[in-house]
Amino acid sequence: QVQLVESGGGLAQAGDSLRLSCAGSGRTFSSYTMGWFRQAPGKEREFVASISWNGVNTAYADFVKGRFTISRVNAKNTVYLQMTTLKPEDTAAYYCASAKQMYQHYPREQYEYDYWGQGTQVTVSS
């Protein structure tokens, strides 16, 4: 059974930093690109960042470039999202996900991922 468990969300003020973690089990995650998505109230879920199976290639949504960094430690089956210079508009539930296919390049669409975590809430006040 594949499981993804996010942690690290919480309350923050504008300009603060938070680091989200996503711990996986039940799959050889070192063979899969991992991604982070977010969903704000009343909005659709949107792509935030992805990292290739070997950690070499990353991709970011324009609205987080230069502020967020995705990384992974395959030995721990864990993916991270370091968020800096947080803004109130970053308020959302953040989800990690595992790509459907092994060694998939730069998946940005939800249908390209098959396993999802339960989400962790990030709330940024001004």
N, C-alpha and C positions, 0 to 999 in steps of 0.2 A: 504494500500500500504506500503510495507516494504521498508525502506530506511536506508542506512548506509552512513554516511558522515565523511570522514577522514579530519584531519587538523593537523598542526604542522610540516609539512615538510619544507624544505628550504635548504639554503647553510650552510655548516659547514666545518671546517678544520679537518684534521686528529687529533684524540684524543679528539675532542669535544663530547658533548652530545646533544641529541634532544629527545623530548617526543612527540610521535604521539598520537592523540586521535581519537576515532571512536564513533560517536554518532548514536544510532539506534532509529528507531521508526517503529510502525506498527506491532510489534510482541512482545510477552512476552520474551524478550531476556534473562531473568533470568532462562529460561528453556533450553537454548541452549549454547553449546560450541561455543566459538568465536575464530577466528584465524586471524593471519597476514601472508600475503604472499608478495613477492616482485618480480619485473620483471625488469631486467637490459636490456638496448638496445641490441637487437640481441640475447637475451637469453630467455629461457622459464621461465614462472612464477614458483617460488619455495616457498615451505613452510618455514616460519620463526618461528612461535610460535603459541601455542594454549592455551586456558584456559577453564576449565570446567565451566559449568553453575553456580556453586556455588563458583568458584574461588579457590577451594582446589587443583585441579590438573592442572599442567602446563606441557607443552612439548616444546622443542626447537630444532631447527636444530643445528647440531654440530658447524657450523660456527659462531653461535651467543651465544653459551653457555658461561656464565660468563660475557657477555657484555650487553645483552639485557634482559629486564624483562617485562613480560606481566602481566597486572593486570586488574581488572574491578571493577566498582561500579554499582551494579545492580539498585540501587535507582536512578541513573542518566542515566541508559541504555547506559553506556559508557565503552569502553575498551581502555586501554592505552598500548603503547609500549615505554618503557623507553630504549633509546639506548645510551650507553656510549662507550668510547674508539672507536669512529667511525673510519673506514678505508675507503680509496678510493673505495675499492671493495664493500662497502655497498651502493654505489650509485645505485639507482633504484627507480622505482615507487613502493610505498608500498600500499597494499590493505588490508582492513579488510573484513572479511566474517563471515557469520553465518552458522553453521552446519545445514544440512538438517533435521536431526532427533533430537528430544528432548533427552536430557541426553545422548548424544553420547560421547563415550570415545575416546580421543586422535585421532581425525581425522587429517590426514596429507595430504590427496590427494584432489585436487581441486574438484573432482566429489562428494566429501563428503560434500560440501558446496553449498548452493543454492542461497544465496543473497550476493552480493558484493558491496563494495563502488566504487567510481569513481577513487580512488587512490590519493596519495599525493606524490610529488616528493621529494626525498632526494638526495642531491648532496654533496659529500665529496671531498674536494681538499686536495692534499698532501702538 
